[in-house]
Amino acid sequence: MITPSEAEWLRRSCGICKHRDLLIKLSATYSSLYQKNYIDKYFLEAPEMIGILEFVTFPVDENSDEQVYQTFSHLKAIEEKGKQLIALMNTNTLIPLGEAYATGIPVKDLKRWMSGILGFRSEYSSIASDIEDFKKQAMNPVVNLQATAGILPSSIKKLYESPGLQETSSLSHIQRIALEDVNSFFNQWKENPYIRSIKNSGDYQSFYGIILLLYTYLLGNTFESIVGNLSTPKNDVPFLCKLTDMHDIITKAAPLLQKVDPEFAITVCNTLKSCPSLIPEELFKKITNSTPNPQNFRSPRVSVMDFDSVQSILTGTSKELHILSSGNTFANPDEMHDPLNRNQKGIPLEFRNLLKNVTLDTLPETCLEIMLEVRKINEGKP
């Protein structure tokens, strides 16, 4: 198995630490209550007993100053609402948020519950430190950002080269490795007739972006065998395609690329297959700069992507794809206004590695940066 230190590094670099840390704090309290017969074993084995409060904004056209401003106003309202909920924590009571949910820490009720029949025997002190640890962490929340944006195929390379809003983590290393490897691939292919035929057109950048996205999925498949159940499979890639049918990254988003030469598609797959980065031990070394034990790795829980799917997407065949499901997908790419579109449409990509040290105070400004960064990326500006 992966060593504890490796597991902790990968767990935190996958961006799943905050919620799990709170669960660990809560589990300590449950364990104490169970040992004193205040609760039954169900609470130790039950699914997660705390949830993440999720706010969703309306879709926004990041190229519209008016819509960006409206979204910024919504984010300021979310900031205010979040601060109101945190303030409720200090009341030491449970505040209902609906029929099935509540927030707060019921300290007063716990003290009364654990005080004994006549109040002579107070056992609250046995869990007081656990409660205070949980409360301290819960009162200092971290906002986990999620964003889905339409990125033109020709702008995907620019997206990967724009680290300003990306967290330094295993996924940012996968981004870096993907860029390095794909650049090497295109150097190998530079004399290929297909590449030469599109070299001096916008199609070249579109094709580059699509190969970069597909190859990242293949890296994600290898990464899945490293992290195992330490995180959700959706955290195996930095950018998750949200199209219902991934064939459409070409057929709808970059229609001028529909006729990828089948023989060249085979060449592409053979080149990718031979890349050392797709070997778990090699990818682990590139991410962590350390040598792992080969026995640590396991078979992937899911197929993030296989080579048959890459070939099918490139050639436009109707073969069933074996690709990680992203959930809540879109039937069509995003429409882009002239002259931005360059005969393309935006591939909806879910950003899985956005900045994680975001607080309520910095939420609106950070989201504004994301919207403006997406605008700049699609415009092809440095």
N, C-alpha and C positions, 0 to 999 in steps of 0.2 A: 504493500500500500504506500501511498504518498506519505512522506514524513509529516508530523504535526506542523513543523515550521513552514514546509512547502504548502500544505493545505491552507494554513492561515494566510500566507501571502497571496495565494491564488483566490481565496475566498474574498479577501478585502479588495483585491484588484479587479474582481468581477463586480464590485459595487453592491454587495448584498449584506454588508456588515451591520448597518444601523438597525434594520428591522430585526435581524437575528440577535443582535446584542440585547435589544429590549426583551425579546422572548426568553433569552437566557436569564435575565434579571427576574422576569416574571416566574420562570420555572423554579427558581430558588425559593420564591415565596410559596408557590404551590407545594413544593416538597416539604417545607416546614409545616404548613397547614395539614398536609396529609399525615405526617408523622405524629401530629397531635390529635388526629382523628376529627379534624374540623371539616375535611372534604373527603370524598371517596376517590378511588383510583382513576375514575373516569377523567378527572381533571388533569391527571398526569399523562394520559394517553390520548386525550382529545386533540382534534386539529387546532391550529393556531387560535388562541383566544383573544388576540388583539389584531386589529386590521390597520391598513394604511388608508388614511383619508386622501381621496384623489379628487382634484379639481380638473375640469376639462374646459378649455376655451373654445370659442367658435373658430372654424377655419378662417384663415386670414391670407389675403394676397399680400405677400411681403413687398411687392413692388408698388403697392398703393400706400402712400403716406397717411391717408385718412384712416385706412383699416389698421395700419400699424399703431396709430395713435389710439384708436378705439380699444385695441387689444391691450395696449399698455395700461389704459384706464381700468380694464377688467382685472388685470394682474395686480394693480394697486388695491382693488377691492378684495382680492384673494389674500393679499398680505394682511390687510386689516382684519379679515375674518379669522385667519390663522392666529393672529395675536389675541383675539378675543377668546378663542378656544384655549390657548395656553393660560390665559388669565384665570379661566375656570379651574385649572389645576390647583391653584392656591386656595380654593374654597374647601378642599379636603372632602368633597362630596361627589357623588355621581350625578352628572347632568345628562338627562335623556336628550338624544339627538333625533329620535324617531321611535318607531315601535320596537325595533330590534337592536338599536345601537345606543351607546352612551359614551361620554368621555369624562375624564376626571379620575381621581383616586379616592375611594370612599374610606378615608382614614377614620372618620368619626364612627362609621358603621362597624369597621373592623375592631376598633377599641371596645365598642359596646358588645359586639358579638363574642369577643374573647375575654370578657371581664368576669365570666362565671355567672351562675344563677343569681347570687346576691351581690355581685360586684366585689367579692373578697379575693378573687383569684384572677389577676390580670396576666395573660400570656402574650399580650400584644408586643411586649418588649422583645420577644424571641424572633419576631419578623420585622421589627422596626427598622433595622439597618437595611434589610432587603428592600423594604418599601421606599426608604429614603434614596437608595441607589437608583431604583427604578424611576422615582419621581425626578431626581436630578437629571437623569438622561432624557426623560420624556419632556422636561421643561426646556430643553435645549435642542429643538428639532432640526434635522437636516432635510432640506427639500430635495427630493430626487426628481430631476427634470426628465421628461420624455417629450420628444418632438418628432413629428413626421413631416417631411418637406419634399416637394417635387424637385428633383435634381435632373437636369438635362444629361443625357448620356455623355455628351462632349465635356461636361463640367465635373464628372465624377473624379477625374484625376485631381482637379483643383480642390475638390472637397477633401480628398485624402491628404493633400498638401497643406490644409488649413487647420493647424492644431490648436488654434487659439481657444476654442471652446471645448476641447477634448480633455478628459481626465488622463493623467499619466497612469497607465494600468496595463494589464496584459493585452487588452483590446487595442490600445494605442500602439503597442509593440507589433501586434498583428497587422495593423495599418501600415506601419513602417516596413515590415517584412514583405507585405504584398506589393508595395511600391517598388522596393528594390528588386524583387523577383520578376515582376511584370516588365520593368524596364529592361532587364536582362533578356526576357523572352523576345521583346520587340527588336532588340539588337540581333538576335539569332534569326529573326524572320525578315529582316530589312530587305533582302533580295528576293523574297517570295513574290511571285507575280501579283497575287491578290493585294498584298501590302503596298507594292509599288503602284498599283492602279488607284489606290485611295490616298496615297501619301500626301498629295498636295491639296486635299479637300478636307472639309470639316468632318467627313466620314471617318477619317483616320482617328481623330480625337474621340469620336463616338465609339468606334470599335475598341480603342484603348480603354475607355471607361467601362465598357461592358465586360471585357476580359478581366479588368481589375476587380469588378464586382463579383464575377463568377469565381475567380481564383480565391478571393477572400472567403467565399463560402466553402471552398475545398479546404482552406486553412482552418476554417471553423470546424469542419468535420474531424480534422486531426486534433484540434484543441479540445473537442468534446471527449476524446479518448484520454485526455490529460486531466481535465477537471472533474469528469464523472458527474456525480450528483451534488457537487459543491455549489452549483448554480443552475438556473433555468437554462435549457438549451438555447433560448433566444439570446443569451449573453455570450454565445460562441462567435458572434460576428459583430463588428462595430456598427454596421449599417444593414438593417433588415428590410428586404424588399417586401412591400405590402401589396403587390399586384396579385390578384387571384390566380392568374396564369402567368408564370414567369417567362413564357415564350414572348410575352408582350413587351419585354424590355427591348426587343428588336422590332417585332411586327407592328407595334403601335407607337413606341417611343422613338425608335430610330428606323423608320420604314425604308429609308434608302439603303439600309444594310441587310435587307431581307435575303439577298442572294449571296450569302457567304459561301464560297466555294467548298463543296463537301470534302474534297481531298485536303484542302487547307484546314478544315475543321478537325480532321483526323490528325493532321500535323500538330495543331494546337493542343489537342488532348494528350498526344504522346509527349509533347514538351512538358506539359504540366505534370504528367505522371512521373516523369524522371526527376522532378525537383526535390532536392533533399529536405526542404522545409515541410513537406507533407509526411515526413517520418516523425512520429511523436517525440522520440529522443532528441532529434535535431531541432524541432520547433521549441521544445522545452528549453534547450540550451540557448536558443536565440532570444527567448523571452526573459529568462531568469539569469542568464550568464552563468549557469551552473550545470553540472552533470548529474542527471537523474539516474535512478535505478530502473532499468528497462522493465522489471517486474511490476513496477508501480502502475502501469497503464492497463486499460481495459477496453473492451469493445464499446463503441459509441452507443448510447441509448437510442439515438435517432440518427437518421441519415440527414446531415445538413445539406449535402449535395454529393452526387456521384458523377463519374465521368460520362456515363451514358446521357445524363441530363444535360451536361455541358454541351455535348455534341448535338443533342436534339434541339436545344435552344439556338445554337449557332446556325443550324441548317434548316430550322423551321419545320421539322418533322413533328407529327402529332403524337409522338410517343409519350406515355405517361411519365411525369417527372417525379423523381424521388428527392424531395427538397423539404427542408424544415418548414413547417407551417407557421405562419406569422400571426394568424388570427385577425379578425376584423379587416379583411382585405378590400381592395378597390378593384372594380372591374376594368377601369380605364386609367391611363396615366393622366397627369395634370396638363390642362391646356396652358400654353404660354403665349403671351401677346407678342406681336411683331414689334421691333425686329429681334426681340430676345430669343425667339424659339429656334431659329436657324434650322427650320424643317424638322424639328424634334418636339417631343413632349416630355414632361417631367416624370421621372420614375419616382413614385412615392417611397421614400426611404425613412425608416424609423431609426433615429439616432440612439444607439444603445450605450454610448460612452460619453454622455455630456458631463459637464462639470458637476461634481458631487458635493463639494463644500459650499453649497448655496444655502443661504439662510432666508428667512422671510424678508428681512431688510433688503437683501440684494436680489430677490426674485424678479421684480419688474425690470430692473436695469439689465440683468443677465438675459432674460428672455428677449428684450429689445435687441441686445447684441446678437442673439441667435438669428432673429428675423433679418437684421441688416447684413449679417454674414452670409446667409443663404442668398439674399439678393445679390451680393457682391460675387459669390461663387458662380451663380448662373449667368451673370453678366460677363464672366471671364476676367474680372479685374483682379490685380495683385493685392 
